Amino acid sequence: MSHPTHHHASLAGRTVLVTGGGRGIGRAFSLALAKAGASVAICGRHGDTLDRVAAEMRELGARATLALVGDVGHEHDCRRIVDEVVEAFGGVQVLVNNAGIGMRVVNESFTTHPLPFWKAEPAAWRSIIEANVMGPFYMARFAVPHMVDAGFGRLINVSTSPVTMVRKGYSPYGPSKSALEAMTRVWAQDLEGTGVTANALLPGGATDTDLIPGAGSSRRGADGQLLPVTIMDEALLWLASDLSGAVTGRRVVGKLWDRALPVDEAAARAMPPVAALPSIL
């Protein structure tokens, strides 16, 4: 696994909560933050996986680690998780809403044989909405007041490419991420003047995680070759650092981040222009 090349001194000791931190992109985020010297709490539904990642983070230099079992789709779990992080770390400065459920719960072959929306099981549909829309809301609802009180915070919501939001057969996963981006833009306005920012972070293509069906080198996303799970690490560290303080309500694309550039130039390149009149249709 490659690791970030830029160093952000402000991340040393920063308190970060990563949802879905036990595997895939969440694990990559957690290890990158640990290497930067942050105090990292991770949550997820599988305690053994979380414990292994926590051990890896300690080896990489995390100031402190915390592994908490819980389901972001359950409001009471989210409240408990934030309370435990605040008690252990003295606060929460960065929330990374990474946990989510993909299309496989609706249709195992969604990348090759799209399923019409009316044939989806309501329970599967509901599970995606609860994890991908309600989960970030619950976590932010409990974490953001601590940030506002402290006058500083970073809210980072992991999204997907706009084309995925409206791709045939990708309902409700695609729409759940369009909702998350709309929420991010609204939250950024709600938080104006508080010292807390809200931004969306996305890979720029399908990543090599278990959200994509299949096995081995033949696995492909709808757009082709899968991106590595570390594709957003650099952008994540920048968003969690002091350097991104003037940026809010933006979309940051990991695939567009050029590690060869100075960090300010790389960040500017990774942010598409803001649409004055955003539209799905």
N, C-alpha and C positions, 0 to 999 in steps of 0.2 A: 504494500500500500504506500503510495506517495504521500508526502506531507507538505504542508504549505511552506512557501519560501519567504513570505513577508512576516516581519515581526511587529507585533502591536503591544507596546509596553503597557498600555492601559488595561490589557486583559489579565495581567498578573493579579491574582486574587479576586477577580470579578466573579460574582455569583451568577451561575447560569443554570437554567432548568431546561432540559431537552426531553420532549415527549417522544415516545417511540425510540428511545435511545439504545435499545438492546441489540439492534441488528440493522443491516443495510445502511441507508443514508444516515440514520440517527446515530449508529455506532461510529461512522466516519466523522460526523460532527463532534461527537463526544471526545474522540481521540484527538482531533485537531485542537479542540478547546483545552484539553488536558495538557497537551504539549506546549500550549501558549501560557500555561501556569494558572488557568482559571480554576475556581472551585465549581465542580460540575455535579449536578444532580440529574439523574436519569430516571424515567418511569416507563413502565410497560406492563404487559400482562403475564410475562414469564420471568419469575424471580431468578432462576438459575442462569438464564442468559444475561440478565442485568448484572448479576454478581460477577460473571466473567468479564464483562466490559468494564465494570468498576475496578477490577484488579488490573486490567490493561491500562486504564487511565492513571492509576497510582504509579505504575511502572514508568509512564511517560512524563510524570512530574506534576500531576494535578495537585493543587494546594489542599483540596479536600474532595471527597467523593461521597455520594449518597445514592443508593439504589432503592427505588420505591415501586412496589407492585400496585397497579391500579389500571382502570379502564377510563380513558378520557371521555368516552361516551356516557359516563355516569357522573352526574353533577357532584354527588357526595364524595366520590373518589377524587375528583379534581380539587375540591375544597381541602380535603385531607392532605393531598400531596403538596399543595402550596403551603399549607400550615406547617407541615413537617420540614419543608425546605427553609422557610423563614426561621423556624425554631433552631435548626441546625446551623444555618449560615448567617443568621442575623438579618436576612432580607433576601430579595430576589431582584437582580438588576437586569437580567436578560431572560426572556422566555422564547424558546424556539418551539413553535407549534409544528412538529414534524410528524407525529403519529397520524396514521390514516389507514383506511381500508380501500383496496382497489377492486377492479371489476371481476376478479376471479370468483368472488362470492356470488355473483350474479350469473356469470357465464365463463366457464373454464377456458373456452376457446375464443374469447372475445377478440383477440388480435387477428384471427383468420375467418371466423364465422360470426359476424355481428348478430346479436339477438335483439329483435324489436322490443321497444320499451314495454309494450303491453303484455309481453310474455314473461317479464321479470317477476320473481317472487317478491311480494311486498316486504317480507321480513328481511330479505337480502338488501333490498333497496333502502329500507329504514336503517340497517346497520351502517351503511356507507354514510348516510346523512348524519347519523348520530356521531360517528367518529370524525368525519371530515368537516362538518359545519358546526354542530353543537359542541364538539370537543374543544376546538380553538376558542369558541366563545366562553365556555365554562372556565377554561384555564386562564384566559385573559381577564375574565370577570373577577377572579380571585387574586391574580398576581398583579394586575395593573394598579390597583389602589396603593399597594406598597411602593410601587415605582413613583406614582404621583406624589405621595407623601414625602418621598426622598428627593424629589425634583430631578430624577434621572431614571431612564429606563430604555430598554430596547425590546420591541415586540417584533418577532420575525416569523412570518407565516409561510410555510413551504407550499408552493403552488405547482402548477403544471403549465405547459405551453398553451397559448390561446387556441391553437388548432385542435388540441386534445379536448378542450372544453366543449367543442361543438362537433366532435367526430361521430360519425354514424356508429351506433352500437355501444357508445361509451357513456350512456346514461344509466345511473345517476353520477358516476365518478366525475365526468367532465363538468357537468353543472355544479357539483359540490365544490369544485375548485374555482369556478367562476364566482360562486357565492363568496368564497373565502377572499378572493381578490377584491370584490366589491366591499366586503366587510373591512378589509385592510384600508381601503381608500377612505371609507367613512370614519374608521377609528383614528386615522392620522389627523383628520380634521377635528374630531372630538378632543384629541390630545394636544392640539396646538397650544403652545405657551406653557406646557407642563414640564418640559424637559424629557418627555417620553416620545419616542418615535415608533412608527409602525410601517413596516415594509414587507413586500412579498419577495420570496426567493425561489427560483425554479431552476432546474438543471438545463433546460433547452433541448430536451429530447428524453426518450425513455431511458431509464437507468437500469443497471444490472442488479435488480433486487427480486425478491420472490413475489412481487406484484405482477411480474411477467411470467406467464406459464412456460413450460418446457424445461429442458435440461441440456447442458453441454453447449458446444459452439454453434449449434443450430438455432439457439434462442434469438429471437429478433423482436423489436418493437414494431409498431405500425409504420414507423418512419425508417426502419432499418436497424443498423448496428446499435447495440446498447452502449450507453455512456457509463464510465466508471462511477462508483458511488462517491468518490472523492471530488467529483466535478465541481461541487459548490463550496468546498472547504475554504478557499481563499476569500470568496465573497462573504461567506458566513462570518469569518473572523473580522473582516472589515466592518460589517454591519453591527457586530457586537462591540466594536471598539469605539473610542472617542472620536475617531476620524470621520465617522458617518453622522455626527450629530446634527448637521444641517440638512440631512436627507430624510424625508418622510413621505409616505404615500407613493412610493415608487416600486417598480418591478425590477429586480436584479437577476440577470441570467448567468448562471455559472459557466456555461459553455462559451460565453463571450468574454470571460475574464482571461486576460493575457498576462501570465506570470512574468513575462519578460519586461513588462512595462512598470514604471513607478506606480505605486499603489493608487495615487489619485487619478492617474491616466487610465489604469486598468478599471477602476470603479466607474469612471465616466463612460468607458467603452461598453461596460456590461449593463448599462441602464438604457433601455429603449426610451424614446421621447414619450412624454405623457400626452395622451390623447385629450384634447380639450373637450370633446364630446364623445366619451367612450360608448361603444356599441357592441353588442353581440350579433345582432342581425344587420 
